[in-house]
Amino acid sequence: PSHYLPMLQEHSTIWEKLRVCCGVQMSKHWRYELNPATSRNKLEPHPFCGSLDIDVVEKAFMNTTIFKMIDDYSSLGRILRPALIDKALDGRYCSSYNEAVRTKGLKFNQQLNIV
């Protein structure tokens, strides 16, 4: 129904930012900006990731109606992540992952080991 369209638009707009600026499959430009040692080639800075408060974006995503609807079904929870192999969002996952890229040089598809 058409009344779902604004909710889907909000959800996908925020998810797109997370997809690019967070997690194991983030933009190579953002990964390079966080830690230049993660790439053999010099890359241009990402146009917007550096200006985001990624925790605010992550929490806003978790607060969308669509997120809450999907989160009620545990078997669908993986689609609520920036990439299917990322850990579940908790309001600080993205900043934790970005910090690990910055300090440990995590590469594409490399998991964050949270103890």
C-alpha positions in Angstrom: 0.0 0.0 0.0 1.1 3.5 -0.7 1.2 4.5 3.0 4.3 2.4 3.3 6.2 4.4 0.7 7.4 7.2 3.0 8.5 4.5 5.6 10.4 2.6 2.9 12.0 5.7 1.6 13.2 6.8 5.0 14.6 3.3 5.7 16.4 2.9 2.4 17.8 6.5 2.5 19.4 5.9 5.9 20.5 2.3 5.1 22.3 3.6 2.0 24.5 5.8 4.2 25.3 2.9 6.5 26.0 0.6 3.5 28.6 3.1 2.2 30.1 4.4 5.5 29.9 1.4 7.8 30.9 -2.2 8.0 32.8 -4.9 6.2 31.8 -3.7 2.7 32.1 0.0 3.2 33.2 2.3 0.3 36.9 1.7 -0.5 37.3 5.5 -0.5 36.0 5.8 3.1 38.1 2.8 4.2 41.1 4.5 2.6 40.3 7.8 4.3 40.1 6.0 7.7 43.4 4.2 7.1 45.5 4.8 3.9 47.3 1.5 4.5 44.2 -0.4 3.5 44.8 0.3 -0.2 47.7 0.1 -2.5 46.4 3.1 -4.5 45.8 6.6 -3.4 42.1 7.3 -3.4 40.0 10.5 -3.3 38.2 11.1 0.0 34.6 9.9 0.3 32.2 12.8 -0.5 30.1 12.5 2.7 31.1 9.8 5.1 33.5 12.0 7.1 30.8 14.5 7.8 28.4 12.0 9.3 28.0 11.2 13.0 27.7 7.5 12.2 26.3 6.6 15.6 23.4 9.1 15.0 22.8 7.6 11.6 22.9 4.1 13.0 20.5 4.9 15.8 18.1 6.7 13.3 18.1 3.6 11.1 17.3 1.4 14.1 14.5 3.8 15.0 12.7 3.5 11.6 9.4 1.8 11.5 10.6 -0.6 8.8 13.6 -1.6 11.0 11.3 -2.2 13.9 8.9 -4.3 11.8 11.6 -6.5 10.4 13.5 -6.7 13.8 10.4 -8.5 15.2 11.2 -11.5 12.9 14.6 -12.9 14.0 15.0 -14.9 10.8 15.1 -11.6 8.8 17.5 -9.7 11.1 20.5 -10.1 8.8 18.9 -7.8 6.2 19.0 -5.0 8.8 22.8 -4.8 8.6 25.0 -2.8 6.2 26.1 -6.1 4.7 24.7 -9.5 5.4 28.0 -10.6 7.0 28.2 -7.6 9.4 27.4 -8.0 13.0 24.0 -6.8 14.3 23.6 -3.0 14.7 23.6 -1.9 18.3 23.9 1.9 18.1 27.7 1.8 18.1 28.6 -1.0 15.7 29.5 1.4 12.9 31.7 3.6 15.0 33.4 0.5 16.5 34.0 -0.9 13.1 35.3 2.4 11.7 37.7 2.7 14.7 38.9 -0.9 14.0 39.6 0.1 10.4 41.4 3.2 11.6 43.5 1.4 14.2 43.8 -2.2 12.9 43.5 -1.7 9.2 40.6 -4.1 8.7 40.3 -5.0 5.0 37.2 -5.5 2.8 35.0 -8.3 4.2 37.2 -8.6 7.4 35.0 -9.1 10.5 35.2 -7.1 13.6 36.0 -9.4 16.5 33.8 -8.3 19.3 34.5 -10.1 22.5 
